[in-house]
Every structure is written in C-alpha cells, then in structure tokens.
Amino acid sequence: MQVSIRSLSHTYPGRQPRQALAELSLEIPSGQFVAIVGPSGCGKSTLLRLAAGLLTPTSGHVFLDGEPPRQASRARRTAWMAQSPALLPWLTGKANAALALRFHRTDAPPRLTAEKALRMVGLADAAGTYPFALSGGMQQRLALARTLLLDADLWLMDEPFAALDELTREQLAAELLELWRPLRPSVMWVTHNIHEALRLADRVVVLSPRPARLLADLAVELPHPRRESDPAYQNLLGRVRATLGLNGEAHTVVGEEETR
C-alpha cells in the first residue's frame, strides 16, 4: 500500500488548542518499512491515528493507495498494534488471535488460520492458555499473531515493544522482521529507540518537537542483520542523534541536505 501524506496538520481542540502536526508531507512506497522517531509527545501517535482514519486532519490529506484512510480501514486493509496487547482475559490465546478473522476482508479468504499464525510467532503451545499466564513478550507475540491474521496491506505500529525488557525487545524485533519479509506490507513504525529504528527500517523519518515537522528523512541501505559496529551504521546513528539534538546541536537533514 502506498501512503501519501500531504501538507498534513492537526490541532486538538479545547480551551487551549494543541497543535500536534504542522504541514507534514511524506511519501511511503508500497512495501517499505519506515521508522518514525522524535521527542516524546511530538505527534508521532497522532500521525498514525490520522493514517488509520481515527482522526480527521485539521488541514492537508492522507491517502492510502489513493483512498481516504477510513475507506481503507473499512476494507480491512490496515492493522494497528500498540504497546498494550489489548487481549481479552476470558479468551484463550487461539481465541484472542482468531478475533482478527471476524474483521477479515470479505472479498478474499484469509491466508492464515489462527493455528498457523500462532506457530509463526512461536506460540503453538499457548493456544489454550489464557493471557494472565503469558509473559509480556508472549502477550505481544499473541498481539502480533492477531496482526498477521488481518492480512493487512499497511501495519501501523505504535511502539509495540516499548514495554518489554531490552533482550525480549530485540528478539521480537528480529522475529518480526523475518515475518514481514515474505508478506511485505507497508509499515509505519513509531519508536523512541533509535537503534530499533536502524535495525529494522528501510528508512528513518525524524520529527521535530510538537508541532511535528519533518527534520530528517534518511535511507538505511544496510544489509540485515545490521551490526552496531558497522561504520555505516554508526554514521547513520550519529546523524539521527544530531538531528534530535542529542549531540548538543540540532539540525535538519532531508535526503543529503543539512541545515544547521
């Protein structure tokens, strides 16, 4: 699915209106994995909600394969995964995963069964287990199985592994990459973890403090698995950190142009 974001702005109403996005434009080709990083509260999650059709922009547009997000959502072409796995405690692992099949597109049969999705995420033995008996990492695997069952063309991922310990987080990220490759949905992955962004994404987009504007749009043309010791990796890491002001000086990077 191709994502086109054009001059997108959004302001939350209220006694003191809060502008979350300001004139943001971004093009995501079909099948590309894009990581979105930026300061806490800058508008990253708002961007995902606009792409999902959960919010209406104040100005500008989002198009998914040329269609409004709500139309793509009604066609079950988008899937959402967040920090909370949002599992129903009275349902087993298999039943929680199978909930996604209720929302599968009616114009095509599902490519996966709940059993196969659970096997893909390493939870075949947890089909009859209830969420309370699963670790945090296993609960997120279950949420990922539900995402796979949706067979969506666009994955909207709002820090899905942020609440996990570092070891589990890295392991799940590597496993997700292996699951994503044969399916090749487009991905918008929000994260605060720069290393996670560089390990996973084809491209890293850096947003400014609120209201979010585009500060950097960097291609990550490194083979997997990516090594932090690789000089090219370290170069990209330094550029992202500098853009965020983590090296003591913030500047803008768009493609190969830099503005201090």
N, C-alpha and C positions, 0 to 999 in steps of 0.2 A: 504494500500500500504506500503510495506517495503522499507525504504530508507537506502541505503548503501553508505557511504562516505568514501573513502579510499585514504589516503595519498594525500589529495587534496591541491593543491597550485594554486594561481592565482596572476599574476602580470599584472597590466595595463601598456601598452607600452607608450612610449613618450620620450622626451629628458631626463627626469628624471623618469625612470620607478618606479612605485609604487606597492610594493608587498602588497596585501590585505590579503591573506591566506597563511599559511605555514604548510604543512604536517598535515593537519587536517583529523582525522578519527572519524567516528561516525556511529553508527547503530541505526536506529529507527524502532522498530517493527510496524507491521500493527495496526492501530487504536490508536496509542499512541499520546498524546498531549505533545509536547516538546516546552518549552520556551527557547529562546536563548537570553542571556543578555551579555553585555560587554560595554566597553567605546565607546563613540561616534566616528564614523569613523574607528572602528576596523576591519570591514569586514563582519558584520552581513548581511547587504543587499546584498553584493556580494555573500555570501553563498546561499541566496535564489535565486538570479539570476542564479547561476550555477545549482541549483536544478530544476529550471524552464526551463533550456535549453536555456536561453537568452544569456549566455556567455559560451565560451569553456575554460575549465581549462588549465592552463599552464602545469600542470602535475597532476597525480592522476585521480581518477574517481568518478563519481556519478552514481549509478544505482537505478532505481525505479522499484521494482519487477523484478530486473534483466535486465531491459531495459535502454538504454540511455534516459536522460530527454527529448530530443527533440521527441523521439518516443512516450513517454508517453504524451507529450504535444499535438502532432498531434492526438492522440487518445482521446483528451479532458479529460484526467484523472487527470489533475492538475488545480487548481484555484488560482488566485492571488488577494489579497486585500491589499491596501496600505493606507497611511494617507489620500491621496486625494481620494474622492469617484469616481472621473472621470465620472461624469454624463453628458449627453448631454443636454444642457439647452433648446433645442427646442422640447424635448420629455417629455411626462408625466411620472409620477412615474411608472405606469404599463408598458409603452413602454420602459423605461430605463431598468427595470428588465427583460423584455422579450427579450432584446438584447442577453442575455445569451443563449436563446434557439436556436439562429442561429448557435451557436458553440457547441451544444449538440452532443454527440456521435451518429452516425447514426446507430450503431448496437444495440441500445436499446432505447425504447421510454422514454421520460422524466418522472420522477416520480412525478414532481411538475408542476403546472401551475403557471403563473405569479401571478394570483389572490391568490392562496394558499400561495405562498412564501411571498407575501405582508402581508397576515394575520398572518403568522408565526412570522414576525418581528414587528407586531403591526402597520402596515401601510395600513390596508384595506381601510381606509377613504382617503388615499392620492393617490389612483390610478390615479385620473385625475388631480393631482396637479403637477405643474412644479417645478424643483429643486430650483429656486430662492425663492420660497415661503416656503421652508422647512428649519428648523433649522439644525445646523451642525450635531446634533445627529440623526435627521431624515434622513439626506442625507447618513450618514454612515449605518443606518438601510437599506436604499434602496440598497446601495452597497452590504450589507450582503445578502439581498434577491436575488440579481443577482448571488452571490457566491453559494447560496443554489440551485438555478436553474441549475447550471452547473453539479450538482450531481457528483462532482469530488471525487476521492479517496485520494487526497492529497491537503490540504489547505496550501498555502504559504502566511503568514500574516505578512506584513511588517509595524509594529506599526500602526495598523488600527484605534486605538482610541487615538493616541497621541495628536491630535489637539483639543480634546474635554476637557471641564471642568471636574474636578475630579468626581463630582456627576454623570454626564451623563456617564462618562467613566466606573465607577464602575457598574452602572445599565446595560449598554450594555454588559459588560464583563459577568455579571451573566446571562443575557438573552442568550448570545452566547453559554455559557456552556450548558444550557438547550436544545438548538437546536442541539448542537454537539453530545450529549449523544446517542440519538437514531440512528443517522447516522454513527457515529464512523469512520469518515475519519481520516487519519493520519494528524497531524498538526505540522507545524514548525512556531512558533510564535515569531517574533522578538520584543523585548521591551526594553526600558530603565528603566521601572518601576518594581523594584524588588517585590513589593507587588502584582502587577498584575500577575507576573510570578508565585508566590507562591500560589495565589488564584486559578489560572486556571489550571496549568500544572500538568501532571503526573511526570514530570522530568524537571529539570532546568540545562541547559548547560551554563557555563560561559566561555567566550572567553577573551583572553589577548588583550592588545593594539596591533595595527597593527604592523606586520602582525599577523592575528588572529591564535592563537594556543589554544588548549583545556586546560583550567585551572581547571574546575570543571565539574563533571557530577553527579548530585545529584537527587536521587529519592525523590518524595514528596508523601509519603504514609499517607496522612491525609484525613479524610472524608470531604465531602462537606456538607454544606458551611463551609469554613475554617475561624477560628477565630484568629485574631491577638493576642489575649490574651492567646492563647494556648501555653504552654511552648515548645511543639514540633515545632510549627510554629516559635516561637522566636529563637529557636536553629538553624533552617534552615536559617532564616533571617540573623542571626549573621554569619553563615558560608559563605553565599553568599557575604555579605558585607566585610568580612575579605578577601575573595578571590580577591575581586575587590580593596582591599587596602583602603576601606572606614573606617576601624577601626584603621588606622595608620600603618598596617603591611599587606603586600600582601603575600599570599601563595597559593600553588596549592592543589586542592582537587580532586581526581579521585576515585570515589567509597568511600571506607573508609580510603584510604591512604592520608596523608597530608605531603607535603614537604614545609618547610619554605625557 
